């Protein structure tokens, strides 16, 4: 029996090896290949067999993998787990390097809604992908990662910012976020500096590198903390923890032999609204579900019947109660770490949960002997959202929004409870397996 701490250690290793969405998807691919999943190409005709396992990657950072059930789709529908591979943070601008008073800095753009102050005084580096011209003349891509601490955003000393503890640290996004990279050397061309670093990291000739997409990441590894190691901390818990839980649940041997058609869909770009070719608001999941139906000779009416029988769990992390800030929470909906998955509810449908989908998730928790909690946001604070509402609206599939409770969401260093990760894997396994 795998313990909760062993599950979380595997999660921390997964996150630490996934400093960008591209790396996360690559690591998922490698895990799937070990379980005999076959990669499909969207440009080719699909030949699918009941009981077999497949995956599709779109633009390197979104992935859908599925087990084709042995029963007809019109009888079982799809069991879908949705999550996202991206996290809020900083991304490098195309012409990033500038010389400021003898120091080389990298210009950045803010991606999504990170807590910017948490990026100061951290050991930062870069990861992402390079696009280049291959020897064949085709455009190709390669992942790149700098393991060493390469960058830093030093804080302003309190002697020069006397009210920082009263007013909080505020960083101007254009002028105060550039990251220090190196001391400028005389006759050094600033615009070539990053390019040369990428050449060394990728072993691609300088004249072949055409463009890149690079994220800033924290080089500090994930850790257990607290008495008896009850908690864990790392970057990107929102939402790689949900991806990992879904992957672990699907790859259980009993689950893999289910008669149901099981799907995990992990999307990039959730943190910026999901409006892209590979985002949850795009056509990726509808395309894949429909092509599964076509490959199984399901006609249009039976495909619609399959969607009507389907269910989706949108898994995205939830806000745990932090007793230092009681006024930030709805008094009757304080969810606690290590007390089980959270069902997220919002009257304005920022979450997709409704009473029937809530009840179904509760029944799976009870069948799994897993505790559960319910969360509602304060009425006077704007509520975030997930991929749940847009995906369920696009497909017409009943959906519930759930997630494990965590602290410091969108910080560069987030925390959660060890037991909750094991609880989530357990209930998702039941969801995939139950008839």
BANUBA-141906 format. One record per residue (C-alpha): residue in one letter; chain; x negated, z, y. Coordinates in Angstrom, 1 decimal, padded with zeros to 4 digits. Example, Ala and Ser with C-alpha at 12.3 -4.5 7.8 and 13.67 -1.06 7.14 Angstrom:
2
 residuo cadena   east     up  north
       a      A -012.3  007.8 -004.5
       s      A -013.7  007.1 -001.1
//
This chain:
435
 residuo cadena   east     up  north
       x      A  000.0  000.0  000.0
       x      A -001.4 -001.0  003.4
       x      A -001.3  001.8  005.9
       x      A -000.1  001.6  009.5
       x      A -003.7  002.0  010.7
       x      A -004.9 -000.8  008.5
       x      A -002.2 -003.0  009.9
       x      A -003.2 -002.2  013.4
       x      A -006.9 -002.6  012.7
       x      A -006.0 -006.1  011.5
       x      A -004.0 -006.6  014.7
       x      A -007.0 -005.5  016.9
       x      A -009.3 -007.8  015.1
       x      A -006.8 -010.7  015.6
       x      A -006.6 -010.0  019.4
       x      A -010.3 -009.5  019.8
       x      A -010.9 -012.9  018.2
       x      A -008.2 -014.5  020.4
       x      A -009.3 -014.4  024.0
       x      A -007.1 -017.3  024.9
       x      A -003.9 -018.9  023.5
       x      A -006.0 -021.7  022.0
       x      A -008.1 -019.2  020.1
       x      A -004.9 -017.3  019.0
       x      A -003.4 -020.4  017.5
       x      A -006.7 -021.4  015.8
       x      A -006.9 -018.0  014.2
       x      A -003.3 -018.3  013.0
       x      A -004.1 -021.7  011.6
       x      A -006.9 -020.3  009.6
       x      A -004.7 -017.5  008.2
       x      A -002.0 -020.0  007.2
       x      A -004.5 -022.3  005.5
       x      A -005.5 -019.4  003.2
       x      A -001.8 -019.2  002.1
       x      A -001.5 -022.9  001.3
       x      A  000.3 -024.0  004.4
       x      A -000.1 -027.7  005.1
       x      A -000.6 -029.0  008.6
       x      A  001.9 -031.6  009.8
       x      A  001.3 -034.2  012.5
       x      A  004.2 -035.0  014.9
       x      A  003.2 -038.7  015.0
       x      A  003.6 -039.1  011.3
       x      A  006.5 -039.2  008.9
       x      A  007.1 -035.9  007.2
       x      A  007.5 -035.6  003.4
       x      A  008.7 -032.0  002.8
       x      A  009.4 -030.3 -000.5
       x      A  011.7 -027.2 -001.0
       x      A  009.6 -024.1 -001.5
       x      A  006.6 -025.5  000.3
       x      A  004.8 -024.3  003.4
       x      A  004.0 -026.2  006.6
       x      A  002.8 -025.7  010.2
       x      A  002.7 -027.8  013.4
       x      A  000.5 -027.3  016.5
       x      A  001.4 -028.7  019.9
       x      A -001.4 -029.0  022.4
       x      A -003.6 -026.4  020.7
       x      A -001.8 -023.3  022.0
       x      A  001.8 -023.4  020.6
       x      A  002.4 -023.3  016.8
       x      A  005.5 -023.4  014.5
       x      A  005.1 -022.6  010.8
       x      A  007.8 -022.5  008.2
       x      A  008.6 -022.0  004.6
       x      A  011.2 -024.5  003.3
       x      A  013.9 -022.8  001.4
       x      A  015.1 -023.8 -002.0
       x      A  018.8 -023.6 -001.0
       x      A  020.5 -026.2  001.1
       x      A  020.0 -025.8  004.9
       x      A  023.8 -026.0  005.5
       x      A  024.2 -022.9  003.3
       x      A  021.4 -020.8  004.6
       x      A  020.6 -021.9  008.1
       x      A  017.2 -021.1  009.6
       x      A  015.7 -017.6  009.9
       x      A  013.6 -017.8  013.1
       x      A  011.1 -015.4  014.7
       x      A  010.1 -016.4  018.2
       x      A  007.2 -014.9  020.3
       x      A  004.6 -016.2  022.7
       x      A  000.8 -016.7  022.6
       x      A  000.0 -016.3  026.3
       x      A -000.6 -013.3  028.5
       x      A -000.7 -012.8  032.2
       x      A -004.2 -013.0  033.8
       x      A -006.6 -015.1  035.8
       x      A -007.5 -018.7  035.2
       x      A -010.5 -020.6  036.6
       x      A -009.9 -023.3  039.2
       x      A -011.3 -026.8  038.6
       x      A -013.9 -026.7  041.3
       x      A -014.5 -023.0  040.8
       x      A -018.1 -022.1  041.9
       x      A -018.8 -021.3  045.5
       x      A -021.9 -019.8  047.2
       x      A -020.9 -016.8  049.3
       x      A -023.8 -015.2  051.1
       x      A -026.2 -015.6  048.3
       x      A -023.8 -014.9  045.4
       x      A -022.2 -017.4  043.2
       x      A -018.5 -016.7  042.6
       x      A -015.8 -018.3  040.5
       x      A -012.5 -019.0  042.2
       x      A -009.4 -018.1  040.2
       x      A -005.6 -018.6  040.1
       x      A -003.2 -015.9  039.1
       x      A -001.4 -016.8  035.9
       x      A  002.0 -015.1  035.5
       x      A  002.3 -011.5  036.7
       x      A -000.8 -009.4  035.8
       x      A -001.5 -006.0  037.3
       x      A -004.4 -007.3  039.4
       x      A -006.0 -004.0  040.1
       x      A -006.7 -003.5  036.4
       x      A -009.1 -006.5  036.5
       x      A -011.6 -004.7  038.8
       x      A -014.7 -003.1  037.4
       x      A -014.2 -004.6  033.9
       x      A -016.7 -006.5  031.7
       x      A -015.1 -010.0  032.0
       x      A -015.9 -013.3  030.5
       x      A -014.4 -016.8  029.9
       x      A -012.6 -018.5  027.0
       x      A -010.5 -021.6  026.6
       x      A -010.9 -025.2  025.7
       x      A -013.0 -028.2  026.9
       x      A -011.7 -031.8  026.9
       x      A -014.5 -034.4  026.4
       x      A -015.2 -038.0  025.5
       x      A -016.1 -038.1  021.8
       x      A -018.6 -040.6  020.3
       x      A -015.7 -042.8  019.2
       x      A -014.6 -043.1  022.8
       x      A -011.4 -040.9  022.2
       x      A -010.6 -037.8  024.2
       x      A -011.1 -034.7  022.1
       x      A -011.0 -031.0  022.7
       x      A -013.2 -028.0  021.6
       x      A -012.7 -024.3  022.0
       x      A -015.3 -022.4  023.9
       x      A -015.9 -018.7  024.4
       x      A -018.6 -016.7  026.2
       x      A -019.1 -013.5  024.2
       x      A -021.2 -011.7  026.7
       x      A -019.9 -010.1  029.9
       x      A -020.3 -013.0  032.3
       x      A -018.2 -012.0  035.3
       x      A -017.1 -009.0  037.4
       x      A -014.7 -008.1  040.1
       x      A -016.4 -005.0  041.8
       x      A -014.1 -002.7  043.6
       x      A -014.5 -001.8  047.2
       x      A -016.1  001.6  047.6
       x      A -013.7  004.3  048.7
       x      A -015.9  004.9  051.8
       x      A -014.7  001.5  053.0
       x      A -011.1  001.8  051.7
       x      A -010.2  005.4  052.5
       x      A -006.5  005.1  051.7
       x      A -006.8  003.4  048.4
       x      A -005.6  006.5  046.5
       x      A -002.6  006.8  048.8
       x      A -001.6  003.2  049.3
       x      A -002.9  001.7  046.0
       x      A -005.4 -001.1  045.5
       x      A -004.1 -004.4  047.0
       x      A -006.0 -007.6  046.4
       x      A -005.5 -010.8  048.3
       x      A -005.0 -013.5  045.7
       x      A -007.0 -016.1  047.6
       x      A -009.9 -014.2  049.2
       x      A -010.4 -011.0  047.2
       x      A -010.1 -012.2  043.6
       x      A -013.1 -014.6  043.2
       x      A -015.3 -013.2  040.4
       x      A -019.1 -012.6  040.9
       x      A -021.1 -014.8  038.5
       x      A -024.8 -014.8  039.6
       x      A -027.3 -014.5  042.4
       x      A -027.6 -018.0  044.0
       x      A -031.0 -019.6  043.5
       x      A -032.5 -021.8  046.2
       x      A -031.8 -025.5  045.6
       x      A -029.2 -024.7  043.0
       x      A -026.1 -026.9  043.0
       x      A -023.1 -024.5  042.9
       x      A -020.7 -027.2  041.6
       x      A -023.0 -027.8  038.6
       x      A -023.5 -024.2  037.6
       x      A -020.3 -023.7  035.5
       x      A -020.6 -027.2  034.1
       x      A -024.1 -026.4  032.8
       x      A -022.8 -023.1  031.3
       x      A -020.1 -025.1  029.4
       x      A -022.7 -027.5  028.1
       x      A -024.7 -024.7  026.6
       x      A -021.7 -023.0  025.1
       x      A -020.2 -026.1  023.6
       x      A -023.2 -028.3  022.7
       x      A -021.4 -031.2  024.3
       x      A -023.5 -033.6  026.6
       x      A -022.9 -033.0  030.3
       x      A -021.7 -036.5  031.0
       x      A -019.1 -036.3  028.2
       x      A -017.3 -033.1  029.5
       x      A -014.3 -034.3  031.5
       x      A -012.2 -031.2  032.1
       x      A -011.5 -027.6  031.0
       x      A -008.9 -024.8  030.9
       x      A -010.6 -021.4  031.0
       x      A -009.0 -017.9  031.0
       x      A -010.7 -014.7  032.1
       x      A -010.7 -012.1  029.4
       x      A -011.9 -008.5  028.9
       x      A -014.8 -008.3  026.5
       x      A -014.0 -004.6  025.5
       x      A -012.8 -004.4  021.9
       x      A -009.5 -002.8  020.9
       x      A -009.6  000.8  019.9
       x      A -007.5  003.6  018.4
       x      A -007.0  006.6  020.7
       x      A -005.2  010.0  020.8
       x      A -005.1  012.8  018.3
       x      A -005.1  011.5  014.8
       x      A -005.4  008.0  016.2
       x      A -001.7  007.7  016.9
       x      A -002.1  005.0  019.6
       x      A -004.1  001.8  020.1
       x      A -005.3 -000.1  023.2
       x      A -006.4 -003.6  023.8
       x      A -005.7 -006.6  026.0
       x      A -002.8 -009.1  025.3
       x      A -000.6 -006.7  023.3
       x      A  002.1 -008.5  025.2
       x      A  002.6 -010.6  023.2
       x      A  000.0 -011.1  020.5
       x      A  001.2 -007.9  018.8
       x      A  004.6 -009.6  018.2
       x      A  002.9 -012.8  016.9
       x      A  000.8 -010.7  014.5
       x      A  003.8 -008.7  013.3
       x      A  005.8 -011.9  012.6
       x      A  002.9 -013.6  010.9
       x      A  002.3 -010.6  008.6
       x      A  006.0 -010.3  007.7
       x      A  006.3 -014.0  006.8
       x      A  003.0 -014.0  004.8
       x      A  004.2 -011.3  002.4
       x      A  004.3 -012.7 -001.1
       x      A  007.9 -011.7 -001.7
       x      A  009.0 -013.3  001.6
       x      A  007.1 -016.5  000.9
       x      A  009.3 -016.9 -002.2
       x      A  012.5 -016.6 -000.4
       x      A  015.4 -019.1 -000.9
       x      A  015.9 -019.1  002.9
       x      A  014.2 -021.5  005.3
       x      A  011.9 -019.2  007.4
       x      A  010.4 -020.2  010.7
       x      A  007.9 -018.6  013.1
       x      A  007.7 -020.2  016.5
       x      A  005.0 -019.0  018.9
       x      A  004.9 -020.6  022.3
       x      A  002.5 -020.8  025.2
       x      A  003.6 -020.6  028.8
       x      A  006.2 -017.9  028.4
       x      A  004.6 -015.9  031.2
       x      A  005.2 -018.7  033.7
       x      A  008.7 -019.6  032.8
       x      A  008.3 -021.7  029.6
       x      A  009.0 -025.0  031.3
       x      A  006.5 -027.3  029.6
       x      A  006.1 -029.6  026.6
       x      A  004.9 -026.7  024.5
       x      A  007.0 -023.9  026.1
       x      A  010.1 -022.3  024.6
       x      A  012.3 -024.1  027.2
       x      A  010.9 -027.5  026.0
       x      A  011.8 -029.5  023.0
       x      A  009.2 -028.2  020.5
       x      A  011.4 -026.0  018.4
       x      A  014.5 -028.2  018.5
       x      A  012.3 -031.2  017.5
       x      A  010.9 -029.3  014.5
       x      A  014.2 -027.9  013.3
       x      A  015.8 -031.3  013.5
       x      A  012.9 -033.0  011.7
       x      A  013.1 -030.4  008.9
       x      A  016.8 -031.4  008.6
       x      A  016.0 -035.2  008.6
       x      A  013.2 -034.7  006.0
       x      A  015.8 -032.9  003.8
       x      A  018.4 -035.7  004.2
       x      A  020.7 -033.4  006.1
       x      A  023.3 -035.4  008.1
       x      A  024.2 -034.6  011.7
       x      A  027.2 -032.5  010.8
       x      A  025.3 -030.4  008.2
       x      A  022.5 -029.9  010.6
       x      A  025.0 -028.4  013.1
       x      A  026.4 -026.3  010.3
       x      A  022.8 -025.1  009.6
       x      A  022.3 -024.1  013.3
       x      A  025.7 -022.2  013.2
       x      A  024.4 -020.2  010.2
       x      A  021.0 -019.5  011.8
       x      A  019.7 -016.4  013.4
       x      A  016.7 -015.8  015.7
       x      A  014.8 -012.7  016.6
       x      A  013.0 -013.0  019.9
       x      A  010.1 -010.5  019.6
       x      A  008.5 -009.5  022.9
       x      A  007.0 -006.1  023.8
       x      A  009.2 -003.4  025.5
       x      A  008.6 -000.8  028.2
       x      A  007.8  002.7  026.7
       x      A  008.7  005.7  028.8
       x      A  005.7  007.1  030.8
       x      A  006.6  010.7  031.8
       x      A  004.3  010.5  034.9
       x      A  006.8  008.0  036.4
       x      A  010.3  009.2  035.5
       x      A  012.0  007.4  038.4
       x      A  010.9  004.0  037.1
       x      A  013.2  004.3  034.0
       x      A  016.9  004.3  033.3
       x      A  017.5  008.0  032.5
       x      A  019.6  007.3  029.4
       x      A  017.3  004.7  027.9
       x      A  013.9  006.2  027.7
       x      A  012.3  004.6  024.7
       x      A  009.3  006.3  023.1
       x      A  006.2  005.0  021.3
       x      A  006.1  005.6  017.5
       x      A  009.9  005.9  017.3
       x      A  010.6  002.3  016.1
       x      A  011.4 -001.1  017.5
       x      A  013.5 -001.5  020.7
       x      A  016.6 -003.6  021.0
       x      A  016.7 -004.9  024.6
       x      A  020.0 -005.3  026.3
       x      A  020.9 -006.7  029.8
       x      A  024.4 -007.4  031.2
       x      A  023.1 -010.5  033.1
       x      A  021.7 -011.9  029.8
       x      A  018.1 -011.6  030.8
       x      A  017.8 -010.7  027.1
       x      A  019.8 -012.6  024.5
       x      A  021.1 -009.5  022.7
       x      A  024.9 -009.0  022.3
       x      A  026.8 -006.6  020.2
       x      A  026.9 -008.7  017.0
       x      A  023.2 -009.6  017.1
       x      A  022.4 -006.0  017.9
       x      A  024.5 -004.8  014.9
       x      A  022.8 -007.2  012.6
       x      A  019.3 -006.1  013.7
       x      A  020.4 -002.5  013.2
       x      A  021.5 -003.2  009.7
       x      A  018.1 -004.7  008.9
       x      A  016.4 -001.6  010.3
       x      A  018.6  000.6  008.2
       x      A  017.9 -001.4  005.1
       x      A  014.2 -001.1  005.9
       x      A  014.4  002.7  006.6
       x      A  013.0  001.9  010.1
       x      A  014.1  003.8  013.2
       x      A  015.3  001.8  016.2
       x      A  015.9  002.4  019.9
       x      A  017.8  000.7  022.7
       x      A  016.5 -000.2  026.1
       x      A  018.3 -001.1  029.4
       x      A  016.4 -001.6  032.6
       x      A  017.2  000.4  035.8
       x      A  020.0 -001.3  037.7
       x      A  018.1 -001.3  041.0
       x      A  014.9 -002.9  039.6
       x      A  014.8 -006.6  038.7
       x      A  014.6 -007.1  034.9
       x      A  012.1 -009.4  033.2
       x      A  013.2 -011.9  030.6
       x      A  012.0 -013.5  027.3
       x      A  012.2 -016.7  025.4
       x      A  015.4 -015.4  023.8
       x      A  018.1 -016.5  026.3
       x      A  016.7 -020.1  026.9
       x      A  016.1 -020.8  023.2
       x      A  019.5 -019.5  022.0
       x      A  021.2 -021.5  024.7
       x      A  019.4 -024.7  023.8
       x      A  020.1 -024.4  020.1
       x      A  023.3 -022.4  020.0
       x      A  021.8 -019.9  017.6
       x      A  022.8 -016.2  017.6
       x      A  019.8 -014.2  018.9
       x      A  018.6 -010.6  019.5
       x      A  015.8 -009.5  021.8
       x      A  013.6 -006.8  020.4
       x      A  010.1 -005.5  020.9
       x      A  007.8 -002.6  020.2
       x      A  007.4  000.0  023.0
       x      A  004.2 -000.1  025.0
       x      A  002.6  001.3  028.1
       x      A  001.0 -000.6  031.0
       x      A  002.6 -004.0  030.3
       x      A  000.6 -006.8  032.0
       x      A -002.4 -004.6  032.5
       x      A -005.7 -006.0  031.3
       x      A -005.7 -002.9  029.0
       x      A -002.4 -002.1  027.3
       x      A -001.4  000.7  024.9
       x      A  001.1  001.1  022.1
       x      A  001.9  003.3  019.0
       x      A  000.4  002.7  015.6
       x      A  003.5  003.5  013.6
       x      A  005.6  001.0  015.6
       x      A  003.6 -002.0  014.5
       x      A  004.1 -001.1  010.9
       x      A  007.9 -000.6  011.6
       x      A  008.2 -004.0  013.2
       x      A  006.5 -005.8  010.3
       x      A  008.8 -003.9  007.9
       x      A  012.0 -004.9  009.6
       x      A  010.9 -008.5  010.1
       x      A  010.1 -008.7  006.4
       x      A  013.7 -007.6  005.6
       x      A  015.1 -010.1  008.1
       x      A  013.2 -012.9  006.3
       x      A  014.0 -011.7  002.8
       x      A  017.6 -010.5  002.9
       x      A  020.2 -012.9  001.4
//
